[in-house]
């Protein structure tokens, strides 16, 4: 690999964090109206330092001209590739429960190892991804990726040089670690994997970035092991209509699979979705950030479950998937403050992300899903009589 480029905005951010703490990721801002994410703050927003004007100033016809004949590939997946879960992995209520009926544990910056530099927000280390899956019951992950266009490599780390330690250094390496675990535990409920595009990129590199992102995911996770947008959309015009009409597929069709999210807004999302109009043929779900009226809306990152409690509940009750945060910047951990986590649980968010995915006590902050096996029935959407073992039963193992 070539040398990494210094992210000067990230260096400025570190100085800001060390002096004032800057801003928190709990402050949700519309992803097309917010400042660039230089490494830590507001991870539900832009990760692209070269975004032009707001997205509503980029009409579909302009995007079509830019994409032209060399647009994103249609991978040609057939609907026959959706099924095939062995009966041995089925749970007793798999034909009744669907993806929106669960509540699971996630990790923020899932690859992260504590750096030498003493920044309070960065003082946490995660186990390797397969150990998070097996030992901690984590079912949602977040990977920050930096694209090297000459080598077509996605490197995984937080901030260049000053917070760069990682348990897996490239996207395929991270994905293979999770896929190997999944192959041995096919009865798991779907995993959620957020891909956040970091760093500045030239406008000309965006299409290649998106093409390479899809192809590298498919090189590890084939279609029959994915929850992809067309699997949800079916015969509906778009994802929003599919959720309103049919809801999410049943767990009987989704065990052993992963759902990938393009965790970024702005021009990258506009290119990926033809200006928020379609996900046909795509590998990743676009992050809709709480806007349930978008045709492409099915998944949403909504941080700050105290201030955003009602917003999360409205989105969950509309049938969409939501990920929120139990803690951020280490603030709750230092104060042994569980109020944000408790709000996240009560909100009905499907995935609750933390920097500390282990049992806590009166001396150490830690987060687990109460009663989870490892996950539990969603308190807002789970049907009557639903039990944690109906969501995922750890005693069901691969033959």
C-alpha positions as CSV (number, residue, x, y, z in Angstrom):
1,X,0.0,0.0,0.0
2,X,1.1,3.5,-0.6
3,X,1.7,6.1,2.2
4,X,-1.5,7.4,3.8
5,X,-2.4,11.0,3.3
6,X,-2.4,13.3,6.3
7,X,-5.9,14.3,7.2
8,X,-5.3,17.9,8.4
9,X,-8.9,18.4,9.4
10,X,-8.5,15.3,11.7
11,X,-5.4,16.9,13.3
12,X,-7.4,20.1,14.0
13,X,-10.2,18.0,15.4
14,X,-7.8,16.3,17.9
15,X,-6.6,19.7,19.1
16,X,-10.2,20.7,19.5
17,X,-11.1,17.5,21.4
18,X,-8.1,17.9,23.7
19,X,-8.9,21.5,24.5
20,X,-12.7,21.7,24.6
21,X,-14.3,18.3,23.8
22,X,-15.8,19.8,20.6
23,X,-19.2,18.4,19.7
24,X,-20.9,15.1,20.5
25,X,-22.2,12.5,18.1
26,X,-25.5,12.8,19.9
27,X,-26.3,16.0,18.2
28,X,-28.2,14.8,15.2
29,X,-28.1,17.2,12.2
30,X,-29.5,16.6,8.8
31,X,-26.8,14.8,6.9
32,X,-26.9,17.2,4.0
33,X,-26.6,20.3,6.1
34,X,-23.8,19.5,8.5
35,X,-20.0,20.1,8.7
36,X,-17.5,17.5,7.5
37,X,-16.9,14.5,9.9
38,X,-13.1,14.7,10.5
39,X,-13.0,11.5,12.5
40,X,-15.1,11.5,15.6
41,X,-18.0,13.9,15.9
42,X,-21.4,13.4,14.4
43,X,-20.7,10.0,12.8
44,X,-24.3,9.9,11.4
45,X,-23.3,12.6,8.9
46,X,-21.0,13.4,6.0
47,X,-17.8,11.5,5.7
48,X,-16.8,13.2,2.4
49,X,-14.8,16.4,2.6
50,X,-15.4,17.3,-1.1
51,X,-19.2,17.6,-1.0
52,X,-20.6,20.4,-3.1
53,X,-23.8,22.2,-2.5
54,X,-26.7,20.6,-0.6
55,X,-28.1,17.5,-2.3
56,X,-31.4,19.2,-3.3
57,X,-29.3,21.4,-5.7
58,X,-28.1,18.2,-7.5
59,X,-30.9,17.2,-9.8
60,X,-31.3,13.7,-11.2
61,X,-30.5,14.6,-14.7
62,X,-27.1,16.0,-13.7
63,X,-26.3,12.8,-11.8
64,X,-27.4,10.7,-14.8
65,X,-25.0,12.6,-17.1
66,X,-22.2,12.1,-14.6
67,X,-22.9,8.3,-14.3
68,X,-23.4,7.9,-18.1
69,X,-22.8,4.4,-19.6
70,X,-20.1,3.6,-17.0
71,X,-22.4,3.8,-14.0
72,X,-22.7,1.4,-11.1
73,X,-23.0,-2.2,-12.2
74,X,-26.1,-4.2,-12.2
75,X,-24.8,-7.4,-10.6
76,X,-27.6,-9.5,-12.0
77,X,-28.8,-11.2,-8.8
78,X,-31.8,-13.4,-9.3
79,X,-34.6,-13.7,-6.8
80,X,-33.9,-17.5,-6.6
81,X,-30.7,-16.7,-4.7
82,X,-32.7,-15.4,-1.7
83,X,-33.5,-18.7,0.0
84,X,-31.8,-21.8,1.2
85,X,-31.5,-21.6,5.0
86,X,-31.0,-25.2,6.3
87,X,-33.9,-26.4,8.5
88,X,-31.3,-27.1,11.3
89,X,-30.9,-23.4,11.8
90,X,-34.6,-22.5,12.1
91,X,-36.1,-21.3,15.3
92,X,-39.6,-22.1,16.5
93,X,-41.1,-18.7,15.5
94,X,-39.0,-17.9,12.4
95,X,-42.0,-17.8,10.1
96,X,-43.7,-15.2,12.4
97,X,-40.9,-13.0,13.5
98,X,-39.1,-10.5,11.2
99,X,-36.1,-8.4,11.2
100,X,-37.8,-5.5,13.0
101,X,-38.8,-7.6,16.0
102,X,-35.4,-7.7,17.6
103,X,-33.1,-5.5,19.7
104,X,-29.4,-6.1,19.6
105,X,-26.0,-4.9,20.8
106,X,-23.6,-3.0,18.5
107,X,-20.2,-1.4,18.6
108,X,-19.1,2.0,17.5
109,X,-15.8,2.1,15.5
110,X,-15.8,-1.7,15.9
111,X,-12.1,-2.2,14.8
112,X,-10.7,0.4,17.2
113,X,-7.8,0.0,19.6
114,X,-6.9,2.7,22.1
115,X,-4.1,4.9,20.8
116,X,-1.1,6.2,22.7
117,X,-2.3,9.8,22.5
118,X,-4.5,10.6,25.5
119,X,-7.8,11.7,24.1
120,X,-10.7,10.8,26.5
121,X,-13.1,10.1,23.6
122,X,-10.7,7.5,22.2
123,X,-9.9,5.6,25.3
124,X,-11.5,2.3,24.4
125,X,-10.4,-0.9,22.7
126,X,-12.5,-3.6,21.0
127,X,-11.9,-7.3,20.7
128,X,-11.4,-8.7,17.2
129,X,-14.6,-8.8,15.3
130,X,-15.2,-12.5,15.6
131,X,-14.6,-12.4,19.3
132,X,-17.2,-9.6,19.6
133,X,-19.6,-11.9,17.8
134,X,-18.9,-15.0,19.8
135,X,-18.0,-13.7,23.3
136,X,-19.9,-10.4,23.6
137,X,-22.9,-11.1,21.5
138,X,-22.4,-8.0,19.2
139,X,-24.5,-8.1,16.1
140,X,-24.0,-4.6,14.7
141,X,-20.6,-3.2,13.5
142,X,-19.3,0.1,12.2
143,X,-16.2,0.2,9.9
144,X,-14.5,3.5,8.9
145,X,-12.9,3.1,5.5
146,X,-10.4,5.3,3.6
147,X,-10.2,4.6,-0.1
148,X,-6.9,4.6,-2.0
149,X,-8.0,4.9,-5.6
150,X,-4.7,4.0,-7.2
151,X,-4.5,0.7,-5.4
152,X,-8.3,0.3,-5.0
153,X,-7.9,-0.5,-1.4
154,X,-10.2,0.4,1.5
155,X,-8.1,0.8,4.7
156,X,-9.8,0.6,8.0
157,X,-8.8,3.0,10.8
158,X,-10.1,6.1,12.7
159,X,-7.7,9.0,12.2
160,X,-4.4,8.9,10.3
161,X,-1.3,8.6,12.5
162,X,-2.8,9.7,15.8
163,X,-5.6,7.1,16.1
164,X,-4.8,4.5,13.6
165,X,-4.6,1.2,15.6
166,X,-7.0,-1.4,14.3
167,X,-7.8,-5.1,14.7
168,X,-8.2,-5.5,10.9
169,X,-6.5,-3.2,8.5
170,X,-8.5,-3.5,5.3
171,X,-12.2,-3.9,4.5
172,X,-11.9,-7.5,3.0
173,X,-9.9,-8.6,6.1
174,X,-12.6,-7.3,8.4
175,X,-15.4,-8.8,6.4
176,X,-13.6,-12.2,6.2
177,X,-13.2,-12.3,10.0
178,X,-17.0,-11.9,10.4
179,X,-17.9,-14.2,7.5
180,X,-15.8,-17.1,8.9
181,X,-17.6,-16.7,12.3
182,X,-20.9,-16.6,10.5
183,X,-20.1,-19.7,8.5
184,X,-19.7,-21.6,11.8
185,X,-22.8,-20.1,13.4
186,X,-25.4,-19.9,10.6
187,X,-28.3,-19.7,13.0
188,X,-27.5,-16.1,14.0
189,X,-30.0,-13.4,13.2
190,X,-28.9,-10.9,10.6
191,X,-25.9,-8.8,11.3
192,X,-25.9,-5.0,10.6
193,X,-22.6,-3.6,9.2
194,X,-22.2,0.2,8.7
195,X,-19.6,1.3,6.2
196,X,-18.6,4.9,6.8
197,X,-16.6,6.5,4.0
198,X,-13.9,8.8,5.5
199,X,-11.4,11.2,4.1
200,X,-11.4,13.6,1.2
201,X,-12.0,12.2,-2.3
202,X,-11.9,13.8,-5.7
203,X,-15.2,14.1,-7.4
204,X,-13.9,11.9,-10.2
205,X,-13.2,9.0,-7.8
206,X,-16.7,8.6,-6.4
207,X,-18.1,6.2,-8.9
208,X,-15.0,4.0,-8.7
209,X,-15.2,4.1,-4.9
210,X,-18.8,2.9,-4.9
211,X,-18.1,0.2,-7.6
212,X,-15.1,-1.1,-5.6
213,X,-17.0,-1.0,-2.4
214,X,-19.8,-3.2,-3.7
215,X,-17.4,-5.6,-5.5
216,X,-15.2,-6.1,-2.4
217,X,-18.3,-6.8,-0.2
218,X,-19.5,-9.4,-2.7
219,X,-16.1,-11.0,-2.9
220,X,-16.6,-12.0,0.8
221,X,-20.4,-12.0,1.4
222,X,-22.2,-13.5,-1.7
223,X,-25.8,-12.5,-2.5
224,X,-27.3,-15.5,-0.8
225,X,-25.7,-14.4,2.5
226,X,-26.8,-10.8,2.2
227,X,-29.9,-8.9,3.2
228,X,-29.9,-6.6,0.1
229,X,-32.3,-3.8,-0.9
230,X,-34.1,-5.8,-3.6
231,X,-34.8,-8.7,-1.2
232,X,-36.8,-6.2,0.9
233,X,-38.3,-4.3,-2.1
234,X,-39.7,-7.3,-3.9
235,X,-42.4,-6.1,-6.3
236,X,-42.8,-2.7,-4.6
237,X,-41.7,0.5,-6.3
238,X,-39.2,1.3,-3.6
239,X,-38.0,0.4,0.0
240,X,-40.4,2.8,1.7
241,X,-43.4,1.3,0.0
242,X,-42.2,-2.2,0.6
243,X,-42.0,-1.6,4.4
244,X,-45.4,0.1,4.4
245,X,-47.0,-2.8,2.5
246,X,-45.2,-5.9,3.6
247,X,-42.6,-5.1,6.3
248,X,-39.3,-6.9,6.6
249,X,-38.8,-10.5,5.5
250,X,-39.2,-13.2,8.2
251,X,-36.2,-14.4,10.1
252,X,-36.6,-17.8,8.4
253,X,-35.2,-16.2,5.3
254,X,-32.5,-14.0,6.9
255,X,-30.5,-16.1,9.3
256,X,-26.8,-16.3,8.6
257,X,-26.9,-13.1,6.5
258,X,-25.6,-9.5,6.8
259,X,-27.1,-6.2,5.9
260,X,-24.6,-3.5,4.8
261,X,-25.3,0.2,5.1
262,X,-23.8,3.1,3.2
263,X,-23.3,5.2,6.3
264,X,-22.9,8.5,4.6
265,X,-25.0,11.2,3.0
266,X,-24.3,13.9,0.4
267,X,-23.1,13.3,-3.1
268,X,-22.0,9.7,-2.5
269,X,-25.5,8.7,-1.4
270,X,-27.0,10.7,-4.2
271,X,-24.9,8.9,-6.8
272,X,-25.5,5.5,-5.2
273,X,-29.3,6.0,-5.3
274,X,-29.8,8.1,-8.4
275,X,-30.6,11.2,-6.4
276,X,-32.6,9.4,-3.6
277,X,-34.9,7.6,-6.1
278,X,-33.9,3.9,-6.3
279,X,-31.8,1.1,-4.7
280,X,-32.5,-1.4,-7.5
281,X,-29.6,-3.7,-8.0
282,X,-27.6,-2.3,-5.1
283,X,-25.7,-4.1,-2.4
284,X,-25.9,-1.6,0.5
285,X,-28.9,0.1,2.0
286,X,-28.5,3.9,2.1
287,X,-28.7,5.5,5.5
288,X,-31.8,7.7,5.6
289,X,-31.0,9.3,9.0
290,X,-34.6,9.4,10.2
291,X,-36.3,10.7,7.0
292,X,-38.9,8.0,6.6
293,X,-40.5,9.8,3.6
294,X,-37.5,9.1,1.3
295,X,-38.2,6.4,-1.3
296,X,-34.9,4.8,-0.3
297,X,-35.7,4.8,3.4
298,X,-35.5,1.5,5.3
299,X,-32.5,2.0,7.7
300,X,-31.7,5.0,9.9
301,X,-28.9,6.1,12.2
302,X,-30.4,8.3,14.9
303,X,-28.0,9.2,17.6
304,X,-28.9,10.7,20.9
305,X,-31.8,8.6,22.2
306,X,-32.7,11.1,24.9
307,X,-33.3,14.1,22.7
308,X,-34.3,11.9,19.8
309,X,-36.5,9.5,21.7
310,X,-39.8,10.5,19.9
311,X,-38.1,10.5,16.5
312,X,-36.7,7.0,17.1
313,X,-40.1,5.7,18.2
314,X,-41.9,7.2,15.2
315,X,-39.3,5.6,12.8
316,X,-39.5,2.2,14.6
317,X,-43.3,2.2,14.6
318,X,-43.2,3.0,10.8
319,X,-41.4,-0.3,10.4
320,X,-37.9,1.0,9.6
321,X,-34.7,-0.2,11.3
322,X,-32.9,2.2,13.6
323,X,-29.4,2.2,15.2
324,X,-28.7,4.6,18.1
325,X,-25.9,5.1,20.6
326,X,-25.7,4.1,24.3
327,X,-22.8,6.3,24.9
328,X,-20.4,8.6,23.0
329,X,-17.0,10.2,23.5
330,X,-16.5,8.2,26.8
331,X,-18.7,10.7,28.7
332,X,-21.2,8.1,30.0
333,X,-18.4,5.7,30.9
334,X,-16.5,8.2,33.0
335,X,-19.6,9.3,34.8
336,X,-21.1,5.7,35.2
337,X,-24.2,7.3,33.6
338,X,-26.7,4.8,32.1
339,X,-29.5,7.2,31.3
340,X,-28.7,7.4,27.6
341,X,-28.5,3.6,27.4
342,X,-31.8,3.2,29.2
343,X,-33.4,5.6,26.8
344,X,-32.0,3.7,23.9
345,X,-33.5,0.5,25.2
346,X,-36.9,2.0,25.8
347,X,-36.9,3.8,22.4
348,X,-37.2,0.5,20.6
349,X,-34.1,1.2,18.5
350,X,-33.1,-2.2,16.9
351,X,-29.4,-1.8,17.4
352,X,-27.7,0.0,20.3
353,X,-24.1,0.8,19.8
354,X,-21.5,1.3,22.5
355,X,-17.7,1.6,23.0
356,X,-18.0,-0.8,26.0
357,X,-19.8,-4.0,25.0
358,X,-19.5,-6.0,28.2
359,X,-21.2,-6.2,31.6
360,X,-20.7,-3.3,33.9
361,X,-20.8,-2.8,37.6
362,X,-20.6,0.0,40.1
363,X,-16.9,0.5,39.3
364,X,-16.9,0.0,35.5
365,X,-19.3,1.1,32.8
366,X,-20.4,-1.6,30.4
367,X,-23.4,-2.3,28.2
368,X,-25.2,-5.5,27.4
369,X,-28.8,-6.2,26.2
370,X,-30.8,-7.2,29.3
371,X,-32.2,-10.7,28.9
372,X,-30.5,-11.1,25.5
373,X,-29.5,-14.5,24.2
374,X,-27.5,-12.5,22.9
375,X,-30.3,-10.3,21.6
376,X,-33.9,-9.9,22.7
377,X,-37.4,-9.2,21.5
378,X,-37.9,-5.5,20.7
379,X,-39.8,-3.8,23.6
380,X,-41.8,-1.7,21.1
381,X,-42.4,-4.0,18.2
382,X,-42.0,-7.6,19.5
383,X,-45.2,-9.7,19.4
384,X,-46.8,-11.1,22.5
385,X,-45.0,-14.1,23.9
386,X,-41.8,-13.4,22.0
387,X,-38.7,-14.7,23.9
388,X,-35.1,-13.9,23.4
389,X,-34.3,-17.5,22.3
390,X,-36.8,-16.9,19.5
391,X,-34.6,-14.2,18.2
392,X,-31.4,-16.1,18.5
393,X,-30.8,-19.3,20.4
394,X,-27.1,-19.9,21.1
395,X,-27.7,-23.6,21.6
396,X,-28.5,-24.0,17.9
397,X,-25.1,-24.7,16.3
398,X,-23.9,-25.7,12.9
399,X,-24.1,-29.4,12.2
